[in-house]
Amino acid sequence: MVQSQAKAAPNTPSDTAQQEEEIAYLAKRHRVTPAIVREIIRRIGSSERSAVEREIQRGKARR
């Protein structure tokens, strides 16, 4: 059995730009800094909008 060691393709500039636009949108919508949105994405391991918004709301509920 042969296993391939395929690496993930590096992010293209358009993917990175699109992700930054999404981060800026979420930050503005929820009135938090883009750094907080990036930290939430890193912590939960997903950049899915609904998951990030749910985590932002949980954080606001703690304050």
Steps between C-alpha positions, in 0.01 A plus 500: 500500500646832393418814693548834337647783698311772313536841653224754511516755224622838621242773529467695182491880529131505408418251780699705748335823388156343524574372850623844610181657363296250700698578815452875447128450444454295817709742704297798386166323540571389856703806600816311590850530361614285207766352731226360724326341201831345385563364851152345512556338159835365616356371828194324358685378192228606257440814301133420445304820554227352721750331731704818536189708568386251762836525679489882487154495660621261771787732575271803521267311734791446741571871526 
